[in-house]
């Protein structure tokens, strides 16, 4: 059935976005319904609110190291701690991993989407958190919307899945819900401005469903 096909061929691209998830902490990110954030996509109201304990809180990037106490059996020196990376450095690393992984998983003869080139350009020229977060988010959405994932090889190929005809498939709603909330997490963590996420959500998510912003909110249960 449609649900089984969607799970097999187009399940959300969690393995490829794992690098980005290391920057934006998503506790239990395979279950987007657990997010406590709300987002109104109305053309007149585009509001972000969050609970005090949103599961998308930015990672503190703390490095866990064992105690470096010197003991009589030590070699006389402790291993120095690894330098802590800034948010921008984490995003650079995430962008590089996503670019390389996405490029490697495109099936032979499948052209890359323009969003991949845009992320590569952002990585070459700006490297600021706004540009990198926007580029990663847009490519993340386009991968989920445009490609099937081969269940055996993990390779990406263009999808023929009709999203508008399958809005009643639970996995379709879950993927949109996850990507929708991911945008909210970027706002709440001050990685992307509200208007930027609004435009991305309207163009790349809402319009693909054929729903109005108000209908889209209702569809997702807001």
Buried (B, 14 or more C-beta within 10 A) or exposed (E): EBEEBBEEBBBBBEEBBBBBBBBBBBEEBEEBEEBEBBBBBEEEEBEBEBEEEBBBBBBEBEEEEEEEEEEEEEEEEEEEEEEEBEBEBBBBBBBBBBBEBBEEBBEEEBEBBEBBEBBBEBBEEEBEBBBBBBBBBBBBBBBBBBBBBBEEEEBBBEBEBEBEEBBEBEBBBBBBBBBBBBBBBBBBBEBBBBEBBBEBBBEBBBEBBEBEBBBBBEBBEE
